[in-house]
Amino acid sequence: MTMLRAIVIILLAATPCAATDASPTPSPQPSTVAHTFKDVSIQQLRRDPERYVGTVFEERFVFSRIWWSRDRQRPGQPALDLPTHFTARIVASSSYVARIEFPPEADAVFEHTRDGTTMRLRVRFLRLHPANRSPVFAFEQRLPDASPPSDLDYLRR
């Protein structure tokens, strides 16, 4: 009986240790650092695009127009043999227009967006467009506008 009692005590003592060692708590993964075009300029992207592939940017863009791919074509809209994307002027570098590709899940976000709408986006750099060397990004997330209100906004109220 003492032998059985010793085994039970050893098992009870070892069980909590084994349970905590078997499933360590996962540490939170750091989020990807987002850059602005002040950190990495469009000229830098154009000079060395391979270096910046995958770089995440959080910037403001002025929406221009959606270009639908053939598999997501809308009635009355032209379709291209390219991925669905929209063109947008980069607010920080207003002389540049970017192409931002977006997945089908984001159709509702952009389908009814009016030309000239300014929006803050999180995008990932993919490549330069071969024809005009404009940057091509993948849409990741639409962000709330973080800019402080201006005097003009106050007057509009």
C-alpha positions as CSV (number, residue, x, y, z in Angstrom):
1,M,0.0,0.0,0.0
2,T,2.9,2.4,0.7
3,M,4.3,1.7,-2.7
4,L,0.9,2.5,-4.3
5,R,0.7,5.7,-2.2
6,A,4.2,6.8,-3.3
7,I,3.2,6.3,-7.0
8,V,0.0,8.3,-6.6
9,I,1.9,11.1,-4.9
10,I,4.6,11.2,-7.6
11,L,1.9,11.2,-10.4
12,L,0.0,14.0,-8.7
13,A,3.1,16.1,-8.2
14,A,4.3,15.6,-11.8
15,T,0.9,16.2,-13.5
16,P,0.7,20.0,-13.1
17,C,4.3,20.4,-14.3
18,A,3.7,18.3,-17.4
19,A,0.5,20.3,-18.2
20,T,2.3,23.6,-18.1
21,D,5.3,22.4,-20.0
22,A,3.3,20.7,-22.7
23,S,1.4,23.8,-23.9
24,P,3.5,26.9,-23.7
25,T,1.7,30.2,-24.1
26,P,2.2,31.5,-27.6
27,S,4.0,34.9,-27.6
28,P,2.2,37.6,-29.6
29,Q,3.8,38.2,-33.0
30,P,5.0,41.7,-33.7
31,S,2.9,43.4,-36.4
32,T,4.6,44.4,-39.6
33,V,6.1,47.9,-39.5
34,A,4.3,50.2,-41.9
35,H,6.2,52.9,-43.7
36,T,5.2,56.1,-45.3
37,F,6.5,57.7,-48.5
38,K,8.6,60.0,-46.4
39,D,10.5,56.9,-45.2
40,V,10.7,55.3,-48.6
41,S,10.1,57.6,-51.5
42,I,8.6,56.7,-54.9
43,Q,11.9,57.5,-56.4
44,Q,13.6,54.9,-54.2
45,L,10.9,52.3,-55.2
46,R,11.6,53.0,-58.8
47,R,15.4,52.9,-58.4
48,D,15.5,49.5,-56.5
49,P,12.1,47.8,-56.6
50,E,13.4,44.3,-55.7
51,R,14.7,45.7,-52.4
52,Y,11.2,47.0,-51.4
53,V,9.0,44.1,-52.5
54,G,6.7,43.2,-49.6
55,T,7.2,46.5,-47.8
56,V,4.0,47.7,-46.1
57,F,2.9,51.4,-46.4
58,E,0.2,53.3,-44.7
59,E,-0.6,56.3,-46.8
60,R,-3.4,58.5,-48.1
61,F,-4.6,58.0,-51.7
62,V,-7.1,59.8,-53.9
63,F,-9.3,57.2,-55.5
64,S,-9.6,57.4,-59.3
65,R,-11.1,54.4,-61.1
66,I,-11.6,50.7,-60.8
67,W,-10.4,48.4,-63.6
68,W,-12.2,45.0,-63.4
69,S,-10.6,41.7,-64.4
70,R,-12.5,39.4,-66.8
71,D,-13.5,37.1,-64.0
72,R,-15.0,39.9,-61.9
73,Q,-16.4,42.1,-64.7
74,R,-19.4,44.3,-64.0
75,P,-22.2,45.0,-66.5
76,G,-21.4,48.1,-68.5
77,Q,-17.8,48.2,-67.4
78,P,-14.8,47.4,-69.5
79,A,-12.7,44.4,-68.4
80,L,-9.0,43.8,-68.7
81,D,-6.7,40.8,-68.8
82,L,-5.1,42.1,-65.6
83,P,-5.9,41.6,-61.9
84,T,-8.8,43.8,-60.6
85,H,-7.3,47.0,-59.3
86,F,-8.0,50.7,-59.0
87,T,-5.8,53.7,-59.8
88,A,-5.2,56.3,-57.1
89,R,-3.1,59.4,-56.8
90,I,-0.6,59.2,-53.9
91,V,-1.3,62.2,-51.7
92,A,2.3,62.4,-50.4
93,S,3.7,62.4,-53.9
94,S,0.9,63.9,-56.0
95,S,2.7,63.6,-59.3
96,Y,2.5,59.8,-59.0
97,V,-0.4,57.4,-59.6
98,A,-0.4,54.0,-58.1
99,R,-2.2,50.8,-59.1
100,I,-3.8,49.0,-56.1
101,E,-4.9,45.4,-56.6
102,F,-7.6,44.2,-54.3
103,P,-9.2,40.8,-53.7
104,P,-12.9,39.9,-54.3
105,E,-13.6,40.3,-50.6
106,A,-12.9,44.0,-50.9
107,D,-15.2,44.6,-53.9
108,A,-17.9,46.1,-51.6
109,V,-15.3,48.5,-50.1
110,F,-14.4,50.1,-53.5
111,E,-17.2,49.3,-55.9
112,H,-19.3,52.4,-55.1
113,T,-16.4,54.7,-54.2
114,R,-16.6,58.0,-56.0
115,D,-13.7,59.4,-58.0
116,G,-11.8,61.9,-55.9
117,T,-12.4,60.2,-52.6
118,T,-9.4,60.5,-50.3
119,M,-8.8,57.4,-48.2
120,R,-6.1,56.1,-45.9
121,L,-4.9,52.6,-46.8
122,R,-2.5,49.9,-45.7
123,V,-0.9,48.5,-48.8
124,R,2.0,46.2,-49.6
125,F,4.4,46.9,-52.5
126,L,4.4,44.2,-55.2
127,R,6.3,45.5,-58.2
128,L,6.6,48.3,-60.7
129,H,4.2,48.3,-63.7
130,P,6.3,47.4,-66.7
131,A,4.7,50.0,-69.1
132,N,5.0,53.2,-67.0
133,R,7.0,52.1,-63.9
134,S,4.2,53.2,-61.6
135,P,4.1,51.3,-58.3
136,V,1.7,48.4,-57.9
137,F,0.5,47.6,-54.4
138,A,-1.7,44.9,-52.9
139,F,-4.6,46.3,-50.7
140,E,-4.5,45.1,-47.1
141,Q,-6.8,47.3,-45.1
142,R,-8.7,50.6,-45.2
143,L,-7.7,52.7,-42.2
144,P,-9.6,55.4,-40.4
145,D,-8.5,58.9,-41.4
146,A,-6.0,59.8,-38.7
147,S,-5.4,63.4,-39.9
148,P,-6.3,66.1,-37.4
149,P,-9.2,68.3,-38.5
150,S,-8.3,71.4,-40.4
151,D,-9.7,74.9,-40.1
152,L,-11.6,74.2,-43.4
153,D,-13.3,71.2,-41.8
154,Y,-14.4,73.4,-38.9
155,L,-15.9,75.9,-41.3
156,R,-17.8,73.2,-43.2
157,R,-19.6,72.2,-40.0
